[in-house]
């Protein structure tokens, strides 16, 4: 995920607008989008500062009990991720199942080796 713009860049861009420079020229100079500049100005107007919002990046898992989920997967290893999502107690999607399996290093591949054959 991309990092937020630095506070210094935000400050320079907003100060330029306050000095009377056109928004379009400020955006070109600092290589930011017009929407980004408008969001910074809106945030400053509402909160008094234009600091980046902390802790917004990253993914929060809807599956909180990972050990319970691991056992559930072992019991339902023959089912698809969509079916597992339907059977899980909370309202989750197939993508939630996929993310959690990846996080827990549970592979989706089946063991296709047939005993006694090489």
Helices and strands as residue ranges (DSSP letters): H 7-18, H 23-30, H 34-47, H 66-75, H 81-87, H 94-103
